[in-house]
Amino acid sequence: MVNDQEFALAWAKSRHEHKKISKRIIATELRQRGVTQEEINHALESIDEDAEYQSAFELAMKKYATMSRLESDVQIRRIQSLLQRKGFGFPIIARVIRELGIGTEFSE
C-alpha cells in the first residue's frame, strides 16, 4: 500500500522541480488523485515562495532565450501566458518580467 503523504511529497517535489508547475496546479493534481487536503498542505510546505519564484524565473528565462528577435510586448505576452498556464499568480509573473528587463511598462 502506498503512503499518501510520501506520495504527495514526492509528487510535489517532482512536478515543481522538473515541470516547473506552481503549487496551485500541484494541489489540484493531488486532489484529483484522492490525496487529502491535510496531506496536500504538508507536501506544499516544502515549496517556499523563493522556490516558487525561482521555478517561474527559470521557465521564463528558457522561453525568453528563444525570443530575442521579437518585440518586447510579444515577449511579455508569451512569457505571461506560459507562466499563467503553469499556474503562477500575477505577482510572481510581474516580478519575473521586471527581472528579465522586458517589462518596464508592466506593473502590478
N, C-alpha and C positions, 0 to 999 in steps of 0.2 A: 504494500500500500504506500502511496506517495504522501509525504508530509506536505500539506498545503502551504505552510509557512515557508518551508525550504524552497518549494516550487515557486512561490511568489517572489521570494528574494532573488532566486536565480533568473527568473523571467525578467524582472525589473532591471537587474544589472545588465543582462544580455541585450535587451531591447534598447536600453538607454545608451550603452557604450557602443554597440555595433550598428544599430539602425538610427541612432540619434533621434529617438522618439521622446516626446515630452512625458512628464509624469501624468498628465491628464489622459493621454492616449493609453499609456500603460495601465492606468487604473481601469479604464473601460475594458481593455483586453482581459485583464484579470477577472473583472466582474463577469464577463461573458463566459469565462472558464469555470465559474462557480466558486471562486475564492471569496471568502467573507470580507466585509469592509474592514474589520479589525486587522486581518492579515495583510490586506492591501495597504492600509495605513502604515503598518510596520515595515513592509517592503519598501515603500516610498520614502521612509525616513532616511534611507541610505543615500538618497539623491538630494543633495542640498541645492540651494539657489545658485551657488557658484558653478556647480557641476551642470545644472540645467542650462545656465548661460553659456558655459564652455562648449557644450554639445551643439547648441544653436549656432554659436560663432564658427565652430569647425565646419559645420554643414554649410553655412553661408559662405565661408571663405572658399570652400571647394567649388561651389556654384559660381562665385564671383570671379574666380580664376578663369572660367570658361567664357566670360562675357566682356572682355576688355574692349571690344570694338563697338559695343552698344552704348546708346545714350544713357545717362545716369538715371533718368526716370524709368526706363525699361529695366535697368539693373535692379532698381529699388522694387519695382512691381514684381519681378520674377523672384527675387530673394524673399520678399514679403509673402508671396503665395506659397513658396516652398516651406517656409517656416510655419505658416498657418496650417498647411496640410499635415505637418508633423506635430501639430498641437501646441505650439508655443504661443504665449499670450503677447498682446501688444507691447507691454513694457520691455520685454526681452527683445522683441523684433526691432523696436525703435532703437534700443541700445546697440544692438548688433549693427544696424545700418549706420548709425553715427560712428561706431568704432571702425567700420570699413572705410569711412570718409566719403561716402557717396550720397549721404542724405542730409546736407546742411539745411535743406528746406523741409526735411522730415522731422517732425517733433511730436512729443507725446500729447 
